[in-house]
C-alpha cells in the first residue's frame, strides 16, 4: 500500500501558506519575564489571534429591512 504525503509534488508559496493560516486561524501565546537578582520586575503575557473575521465569528448574514421599518 502506498503512503501519500500531504505536500508531495506540490510547490507551496508564501501566499498559499498565509491563505491557509488566515482561513483556519492560528493562536500564538507567550510570556516574557524580566527579572533582576531573582526579583520579577516585568511580566508580559502575549496572546495573538491570526484569522479572518469569517473564520473567527462565523459567516456574516446580511439582514435586509423591508418596508422602511427598522
N, C-alpha and C positions, 0 to 999 in steps of 0.2 A: 504494500500500500504506500502511495506517495504522500509525502508531507508537503503541504503548501505553506509558504511563509507569507506574512501579511504584505511585506514590501518587496516581494520577489519580482524582479524585472519591471520595477516601476520607479521612475525618477520622481522625486519629491522636491518641489521648490519651496522657498520660504513662504510664498503666498499660499500654497497648499497647506503648509503647517499652520500658519496663522488662521486660515479659514477653518480648519479642524478644531483649533483651540477655541475660537470665538463661537463656533457652532455648538460645541459641547460644554464649554466653560472650564475654567481652571481656578482653583483656590490655592493661594500661596500664603503660608503662615510662617512667622518667625519672631524671634525675640532678641533684642540687643540689650546687654547688661554691661554698664560701665562701672567699675569699682576700683577703689584705691585702698590698699592695705586691708583687704577683705571687708571693706565697708562699701555697700552698694550705694552708688550716688545717683545713677540714672537708669531707669528701666523703660525700654520702649517695646511695646507689643505691636507687631505688624500683622495685618490681615489684608489680603488683596484678592479681589474677585475680578477675573477677566472673563467676560461673557457678553453675548448680545442681549439686548433687552428682551427679545422674544424667548431666548433660552432661559433667562433668569426668572421672568414673570409670566410666561405663557403667551399664547397668541393674543394679539390685540383685536378686540371685537369693536367694530365701529357701530355706534348707536345712532340711528337715524331718527330724527324727530320729525313727525309728520303733522301737518295741520297748523304749524306755528306754535303749538303748545310746548312749553319747556318745563 
